[in-house]
C-alpha cells in the first residue's frame, strides 16, 4: 500500500497497531504512524552534541554527586546502591527541566525550611552534572527544553500531523508542538469520554484467586454474546496478578502483553545460580549450582569469558543487547569484584522481559498500556482501595505544598491522571465487569462511586467458580473422586513404611508409590531434628563399623565425639546441638559397656534384608543387630518419640505401624531372633514394644489380605488428622 505524507502520533506502539488495523480494513492509502516519544527525538536538533546513553548517564551522575554535602540526601554513593537510587534524582531533575522550573525557585516556597538542605545539594548535583555533560560533549534529555532547535527539514516532510492526546503534556511538550504548528498543520485529537449506558457488573470475593474464576466466567459470557476474543481485554491495576491468571490458563486463552520477566529464562537462572553460589555456599545454593553446573567455577580476567562457556547454548537477543551496553560500563567498574559486576549485570537482565509468544487472543494489559486504545469488553480485577488508583508515595525531595506553588504536578494530579485512564477504557467499552477483594485488609475502591456510572453488585456461584479454577485443568490429579485400579501386592517390594502408608491412606499410597509423585526436597541450611538424628545414626554406624564392642565408656565416647565433630565442620549451631547429644551419650556409653560386658556384641549395622514371606516380598534396613549366645537382638535407634500401640487398636485391627514385626521376620532369615526393641537414645533405654506378639499375628492377617487383593479402591483416608502434614493435601482437596 502507498504511504501518504500525513503523520499520526500516538502515545504508545499498541495504540499505533490498533489504529493501523482499523485503517487496513478501509483499504485506503496508509498514513505514517509514530509514537510521540520517537517523533520528539527526531523533531529536534542538537548541534555538536551526542545524546547520552542510560549507562553513561548514571556514571556521570555518580561523579557529579561526589562531594561531602551529598550525604545529606542519605543516598549511598557506592555504585551498586547508587544505581538503584539514581532514578529518584534523575526523575526529579527531569521533571524540573520539562516544566521550566529553576531549582532555586523551590526555596522561595520552602516555608518551614525542612527541604532547604535537599534543594541546595540537588542544585549542586545539577550544576556538576551539566558541567560534566559539557566537558564530554553529551546532551541529556533534561537539557532538551533549554537547548533544542527544530529539525525543520524533517517536520516539513509532512503535510499534516495529527496528535492524539490522552496523557499529560509537560510545558516543554506544549512549547515544542506549539512551535511545530507554525511550520506544518497540526491537529490535536482528544477522545470524547462519552459515558455508555451499560450496567457494569461488579463482584466481590474474600479470596483473591477466586477473581480468576470470575475472569474466566465473564470471558465465556462475552464470547457467547458474539464478541471476538481479540476485542476482549483483562486490564490490571498491577501486572503481577497477570502471572497468577496465566498459571490457571489451562485453555491458553490469555496473552500477557507485557510478557514474562526475563528472570524465568534458563540463562538467567544459570547465572543466578553462579552468583548465589559464589556469594554464600549454603546447602541450598550448592544444590542449585550443581543443578546447572558440573565443574567448579573459575573467575577469569575477562568478565564475560568467566561464564559464557557455560551459557553459550542459551544466549539470546536480550542477553546480547544487555552485554553490548554493559561492555561500555565495565571500564568504570574496575574497582568492583567479579561478584558485584555479576550482580549488576543480573539486575539489568531482570529488568527485561520475554514475549508471551504462545499466548492466546485475549490480551492481559496493565492499565498504563491502555492509552489510546479501546476494547469492546473489558474485565478489571483488584478494583481495591490503594490500588485503584495506585497511591503515589510522598516526594523524596520536596513537599506537595511546594509542588503546587511552583506548578509541578501534585500527587493528587498524578492520581487523577490514573483515574482518567480507567474512565477512558471503561466508558468506551460496551461490556464491563469489575471485581475486588473484600476482607479484613482490603476494601472496594472509592473511585468506583466516582465513575458516575450505574453498576450492580452480583453474588457469585462459589461451586461454579471453584470448578472453573481447579477442575478445568486437563489431566489434573486435583480432587479425583474415585480411583479404582487393578493392583497386585505380590509383585512389589513391601517395607514397613510402605505398608504404613497404605494402611493410613490409600490415596497417599497411590500418589507416592504408583504415580511416583514425590515431595520436593531442596537442601536447606536450617537445622531440623531429623538432620541431627541422621548425624547421630551415621556416627553410630561409623563407630560400630570399626569395632563391634567397647569395654571402656571413655573410649566409646571419644570415638563418637570424633565422628560427630568431623561432620559439623565450622557450623557453630550444629556443633551446639552435637554437644548436647554428647552429654546424653555419657549415660548411653555406660549402658553400652554394661551390655558388652554381659556378652552382647554388634553383629550387623544398617543391614538391608529381603525375604519372601506369606507370598509377599518383604524388605527393610535394620539400624543394628546385636548377637549373644547365637541369638539375635534387633535394635531400632530412636532420637525422637517411640511409636505406641494401644490395646483398642489391636482389638479393632486398626494398627498401622508394624516396623519391629517386619524386622523380626527379616532378621529371622539369618539366625534365631530372640528380641526386637527400640533403642531410645535420649534416655539410653532399650524399650520393648507392648503387644509385640499380638501385632505379629495381626501382621500375618494383614499380609494375607493384601495378597488376596486384585483390585484396590485408592480412597481418601477417613481420619483427617493424617492430612495435616501430608504433602498431597492440596491435590486431595483436604486443605480447605
N, C-alpha and C positions, 0 to 999 in steps of 0.2 A: 504493500500500500504506500502511496505517496505521502510525504510529510508536509504539513503546512508550516508557515512561519509564525504561527501563533504559539505562545508558551503558556502552559498551565502549571502553576506552582501549588504543591500540596505540602502539608506538614510532615507526612510520613510516606515511605515507599509502599506500604499497604494501601493507603488511600489512592496512590497513583495506580496500583494494579486494579483496584475496584473500578476507578473511573475509566481506565483503558478498556476493560472488559465490556463496560456499558457502551462505549463508542464503537467497538468492534461489531457489536450486534447491529449497529445502524448502517454499516457498510459505507462509511464516508472517509474522506481524507483525514488522516490522523494528525493532530497537533503534536507538538513536543511537550513531554512531561518532565518535570524535575522537582526534586524536593526543595523546599525553601532554603534549607541549610546549604545544599550544594550550589544553588544559584547565588546566594550571598557571597560565597567564596569566589565565584567566577566573575561576579559583577564589580569587584573592586580590584584596584591595582596597588601594589606596594613596591615602589621603586627601590632598587638596590637593597632589597631585604629578602631573606629566606624565612619562610614560615616555620617556626619551631615545632618539632615533634614532641609528643607527650612525654617521652622518656627524658629527653634533654631538658624539657621544661621543669621536671621535678629536680634534676641535678642542679640547674642554675638557681632554682628557688632555695634549695638547701644551702648553697653557697651564700645566697642573699640573707639567710637567717643566722649566719654565724657571727653574732655579736652578743655581748653579755646580757643586754636587756631582753633578748628574745625569750629567756627562761621564764619571764613573767606570764607568758601565754600558756605555760605548763604543757608545752608540746615538746617531746624528746627530739633532740637534733640527730640522734643516731639513725642511720639511713633507713633501716627496715621499719622502725617506729615512725620516723618522719614520713615515709612513703604513705603509710595508712592515714596520716593526719593532714597531708599536704592538700588534699581535696577541699578541706574546710577553708584554708587560706585562699586557694585559687577561686573557689566559689564566691567568697566574699569580695575579692578584688575584681573579679569578672563582673559581678553584679554592679558594683560602683561604676565601673567603666561604661557598661551598657546603659546605665541610667544617667550618665554625665554628672556624677556627683563627686565633688572633690572630697577626699578623705578628711581634709581639715574642717569641712563644714559640719562633720559629725560632732565635733567638740562644742559647737555653738549650742546644741540642744542637749548636751550631756549634763542635765540639771544637778544630778546627785554625784557626779564625778566618779561613779563606780566603774565606768568603762574607759576613763581617761588614759590609764596606762596601756590598755589594749590598743587604743586608737593610735597612740604615739609609736608603739612598737610596730604596728601594722604599716604605719606611714613610712617608717624607716625600711621595712621589708620591701614595700612597693618601690621606693627610691633605689634601693640596692639592686632589685631585680631588673628594673628598667635600665639601669646603668650597665648591667651585665649583658642584657639584650643588645644594647647599642654597641658594646665593645666586640661582640661576636657577630654582629650583622644580622641578628634574628629579629623577627617580629612575632608578637604574641597576640592572641585574639583579644586580650584586654586592651591592646593598643589600637585595634581597628577603629573604634569610634572616633579617635582623635587623629589618626594618620591616613585614613582611607581616601583614595581618589576613585572616581567612577571609571570603569572599563567601558568607555562609550562605544567603541567599535563592536564589542560583544553585545552590548544592550541593543544597539541599532540593528543587529542581525534579526531582530524580531519585529513583526508588525504590531503585535499587541500582546500584552501579558495579563493573564488572569491570576489574581492572587486569592486563593481560597483560605480564608482566615477562620480558624476555630480554636485559637490558642492565644495566650497573652503575647503582646508585642512590646519589646523594650523601646525606650526612647531612641536608641541607636537604629533599630529596625525601622521605626517610623520615619526617622530622618533619611535613612537610606532609600526607602521606597518613595518618599516624597521627591527626592532628587531624581530618581529613576523616572517618575511620572512626568517630569519635564522634558525627557528625551524620547520616550515612547509611550503610547497609550496604555494606561494601567487601569484595570478594573478590579476592584476589591469585591469579592463574593463572600457573603456570610449566609449561612443556612438559617432559615426561619425556623425557630423552635415551636412548631405548631403542636399543641397538645392533642394527642389522639383520644378518642372516646372509649377505647377499650378498657375493660376492667382487668386490673393486674392481679394475678393470683399470688398470694403470699402464704407461706407455710413456715412454722417454727418447729425446731427439733431440740431435744435435750442432749443429743449426741451429734457431733459434727459430721461423722461419717455417714449418718443417715441422709444427709443432703445429697450424697452421690446417688442414692436410690431415687430421690426427688428429681435430680437432673435427668436420670435415665427415663423415668416415667414421663416427664414433660417432653423429652425428645421424641419418645414413642407417640405421644399425643399430637405433636406438631407434624410429624411425618404422616400420621394417619389423616391429618387435615389437608394433606397435599403439599405442604411446604417442603421444598427441596433441602437436602442435607446441607448444601453449601450456603444456604440462606439462614441457617440456624447457628447461633454462637453462644458459647458459655463465656461470660465476662466475669473476670475475677478481680476483687479488690487487691489481693496479693497472690502472686503466681505460685507460691509454694503449694497451695491447695490443688493446683493442676496436676502435680505429680501423684497426689493421692487418687485423683479421679482416674488417671491412667492406670494405676495399679488394679482398678476394678473394671477396666475397659476390655472385658473378655471378647466382646464382639468387634473390637477395633473400629469403633465409630469416631473416635476423637483424635484431633491432631493438635499438639502443642505448638502454637505459633511462635512462642519464644524459645522453643527447643528444650533439650536436656542440658544440664550443666556438664561441662567437659570433664568434670571430676569423676564421672561414671565410666569414662573410657578406660580401656585396658592399659594404654600407655601411661595415663595419669596415675592409675593405681600402682603400676610397677614403680614409677618414680617416687611416689609417696611412700611405698614400702621401703625403698632405699633410704629415703630421708628419715623415716621413723626409726629404722634400724640403726643408722649412724647416730641419731640423737640420743637414743637410750635403748640398750639391749635388754629389754624386758622379755619375758616369755612370749607375750602376745606379739611383740614386734619381731622377735626371732622367727616365730611361726609364720607370720605374714611374709617376711622376707624370703623364707625358704619355699613358700608357695610360688614365688615368681623367679627366684634366683637359685642357681646351683653352686656357684663359686663365691668365694669371699670377695667383697667389693674393694677395689683399689682406686684411690683418688689420684688422678693424673694432673699434669700441669695444665693441659687443655681442658677447660671446664666441660664442654660438651662431649669430648672424646671419652671422658670418665664413664659415661653411662650410655652413650649412643650404641655401643656394640651390643647392649642388652635389649635395646628397643628398636633396632633397625628395621625389623619386620612390621612394626606398629606405627611408624612415623606417618603422619597425615598432614593435610594442608594447614590446619590450625597450629600444629607444632612448628612447622616450617616458618609460618608467619611470625610467631612469637620468638622463635630463635633468631630470625633476621633482626628484629627490633632489639632483642636482648644483647646481641653482639655489640651494639652501639653503647650499651650501658656498661659492659664488662670492664672497659678501661678505667671507669670511675669507681670500680668495686675492688680494686687491688688489695685494699687493707682487710677485706672481708674473707672469712674462711669459705671453703667449698660448701659447707653445710648452710651457711647464711645465704650464699648465692643460690643454692638449690631451693631454699625456702622462698626466696624472692621469685624465682622462675616458676615454681609451683603456684604461687599466689597469682601470677599473671595468667597462667593456664586456667586456673579455677574461675577466672572472670569470663572466660569464653564459653560458648555453647555449641551443642551439636544439633543439627536439624532433625526434626521428627519425621524422617523420610518415609517411614512405613505407617504413618498415622492415617486416620480416616478423613472423611469430608467435613465433619463438624469441627469448627475451629474453637480452641480454648485460648482466649486472649486475656492479657492483663488490661486493666481499664485504660492505661495510657496509650495502648495500641489502637484504641478505637477512634482516634482523632481523624476526622474527615471521612468516616465510613458509617454505614448503617446496615442492619440486618432485619429481615422480616420477622424473625423470632429470636428473643434473647432470654437467657436464664442467668440470674446473678445470685450466687450463694454467698454466705457470710455477710449478709447485709446488717452488720452489727455496729453498735456504737464503738468509737475509737478506731474503726476500720473503714467505715463509710461515713464521711470522708476520712482518710487517714490523717491522724493527728500529727501536726508538724512540731518537731522539738523546738525548744527555745533556742534563739540565735546564740551562737557561741561567743560573738564579739560585741554585739550591741543589743539594746533593748527594743521591744516593739514600739515603745514611745518614740525613740529616735528614728526608727524606720519610718514611722508615719510622718514625722515632722520634715524629714529630708526628701520624702517622696519615693522611698523604696517600697516594694510590695510587702505588705504586712502578712503575718501568719494567717489572719482572717481572710485576706485577699487570696492567698495561695489555696486555702481550703475551699473558698468559693469557686476558684477555677476548677478544682476537682469535682465539685458538685455540678458544675456546668457540663463536664464530660458525661456524668451519669444522666443528666437531663437530656442531652443530645441523643445518646444511644437509646434511652427509654422512650422519649417522645416520638422518635422516628420509626419505632418498631410497631408491628401490628399485634404481636403476641409477646407478652412479658410475664415472666414468673420469677419471683424473688423468694429467698429463704434466709433464715437467720437462726442462730443458736440461742436458746433461751434456757439459761441455767443460773447457778449462783454467781458465776463470774461474767456472764455475757447478757447483754440486753439488745433489743431491737434498736437500730439507728433512728435517732430523732429526725434525721434527714428524710425518712420515708414520709413523714407527715408534712414536710416542707415541699414535696414534689407537686402538690396541688393536683393530685390525681385520685381517682376512686380505686380502691383496692379492697379485696375481701380476704380475710383470714380463713384458711381452709384446714380441716383436720385430716391428717394423712392416715392411710391404711397401713398400720405397722407391719402386719403379716405380708402384705404385698411388697412393701419396701425391703423387708428383710430377705424375701425371696429374690428380689432384683439384685440385692447386694451380694448374696452368698450362693444362691442356688443356680444362678445363670452361668457359673463357670463351667466350661466344658471339661469333662472327665475329672471333676473335682471329687476329692475324698470327703469334702465337707458334709457333715451331718447325714451320712449314709444311714438310712433307717434299718436296712436288713442286709446282712452279708452271710449267706449260707453257701458253703463250698465243700466239695469232697476233700477229705484230708486223712492221711494215714500216719499215725504216730510211730508205727514200726519202722518207718523209713527215715526218721530223723534222729540226731543225737540229742538226748534229753538230759539236761543238767537240772540241779535242784532249783536254780534261779529261773530257768526257762519254765519249769513246771509251776513254780510260784506265780509267775506272770500269768500263765494260762488260768490258774485257779482263781486269781484275784480279778482278772478282767480279760475275757476272751478277745474283745476288740483291741485291746492293747497288744495282745499276743499277735493278732493279725497284722497290725501296723509294723511291729518290730521284727517279727520272725518270718512273715510271709511277704509283705510289701517291702520289707527291709528299709523302712524309714527311720533313720537314726537321729538322735538328738545332736544338734551342732555342738561340737566340743572344741572351743577355741582356747588355747592355753592362756592363763592369766597369772599375774604376779600376786594376786590375792591368795592368802594362805587359808585353806579350809581345813576342818578336822579330818577330812578324807586324805588331804595331802600329808598331814602329819602321820596318820595311820599307815599310809603307804610307805613312808620313810622308815617307820618302826618295823614294819613287816620285812622290808628289804634288809635292814640291819640285822635282824634275827636270822634271816636266810643266809647272809654272808658269814655271820659268826659260826653258825652250826654247819655250814658247808666245809669249814676248815677244821672243826673239831666237834665230835659227837657228844662229848660230855665235859663238864668242868667240876673240879673239886675245891676250887678256891673262888669265893664270891668276888674278890677284888679283881682277879684275873678276868672273870666274865664281864664285870662292869667296865673295866678298861677296854676290853675288846669291843663292847657295844658302843662305848663313847668314841673310840677311834673310827668305827664305821659311820656313826651318825655325824660326827664333826666333818668328815670328808664330804658329806652331802650338803651341808649348809653353806659352805664356801664363805663369802663375806656378807651373807644375808643376816643382818642383826636380829630382825624379827623372827626369822626361822630358828636362829640359834637360841633365842629366848624360849621358844616352845620346846626345843630339843632338851634344853637344860631342865625344864620342868619334868620331862619324861625320864631323864637320867636320875632325878631324885626319886621318882616312883620305882625305878629299876633297882634301887638298893634292896627293897624287900623282895622284888622279883628274883634277884640273884640268890638271895638266901633260900627261897623256895626251890629254885632250880638245883642248887648244890645239894640240898636235902634229898631231892628226887634221885639225883645221880648216885648219891651215897646209898640209897635204897636199892640200887640195881638197875634203874632206868637208864637208857641212853637213846640219843636221837637216831632213828632208823632211816627216816626219809623226810625231806622238806620240799614244799611246793611240788608235791607228787601228782602228776597228771595220770589218771587211771581211767580206762574204758572197760566196760563189761556188758555182756548180753544177759539180761535178767527179765524173766517173765515175758519173753518175747519182745522186749524193748532194749534199745541201745542206751545204756546209762553212761554218763561221763562226769568228771569233776576233777578239780585240782585241790588237794588237801594241803593245808598250811604245814602241818607237822604230824609225823607218826613216830611215836616212841616204841621201844621194844623192851620187854622184861620177861624172862623165863619163856622165850619163844612165843610170846603172845603180844599182839599189837594194841597200842593205846593211841587212838586218834584224838588230836587236839586242834581246835579251830580258834586262832587268835581273834580276840575282840578288843578293839581300842574304844569302842562305843558301847551302846546298850546291847544286852543279850536278849534275843527274842524269847518271849514266854508264851506258853500254851496253857489255856485253862481247860478244866475237865469238861465244861459245857461244849466247847468246840469239838472235843473228841467224841462226845456222845452224839452230837448233831452232824458229825462228819464235815465240819467247816474248817478243818486245818488246811493251811496254805503252804506252810514252810516245813519242808522235810530234809533240811540240809544235813543234819547228823545221820539221819537214816540212809541217805544216799551214800555218805562216806562209809558207813558200816558195810553196805553191800559191796562197795568198791574195794575197800581195804581187805575184805574177807577173801578176795580173789588171790591175795598174796600169802597171807597166813591167817591163823585163827585170831579174830579180833575180840579182845576182852571188853573194851570200853570205848565209847565216843563221848567227848565232852568239849565244852567251851573253855578257853583259857582267857579269863578276864584280866587283861594286863594292867588296868588301872588299880585293881585291888590285889593283884598277884594271886588270884584264886582260880582253881580249876572247878568249874561248875557243871555238874551233871544235869541232864535235862529230865524234868519231870515227865512222866507218861511216855518215856522213850519207847518201851515195848509196845504200848498201845498205838503209838504213831507208826511204829514199824509195821504193825498189822494193817493199819489204815492205809499206809503207802501201797501195800500189796493190792488192796482193793481198788485204790485209785489207778494204779498202773494197769490192772485188768480192765477197768472201764475204758481207759484211753486206747488200749489195744483193740477193743471191740468197735471203736468208733469208725464209721466210714464217711460220714458227713457231719459237719460241725456248723452250728449257728454261732458265729462270732459276734455275739451280742454285747451290749454295753453292761458294765457292772451295775448291780443294784445298789451297792454300797458306794455312795458318792464321796465318802471320805478318802477313797482310793484315788480320786480325781484331783485332789488339792495340789499335789506336786507332780502330776503326770505331764510329760512333755506333749502328749496328744490331746490335751484338754480342749484346745480351740478347734481342732479337727472334729472332735466328737460333739462340739456344741455345748460342752459342760462348763464353759467359762462364764455363762450368763447367770 
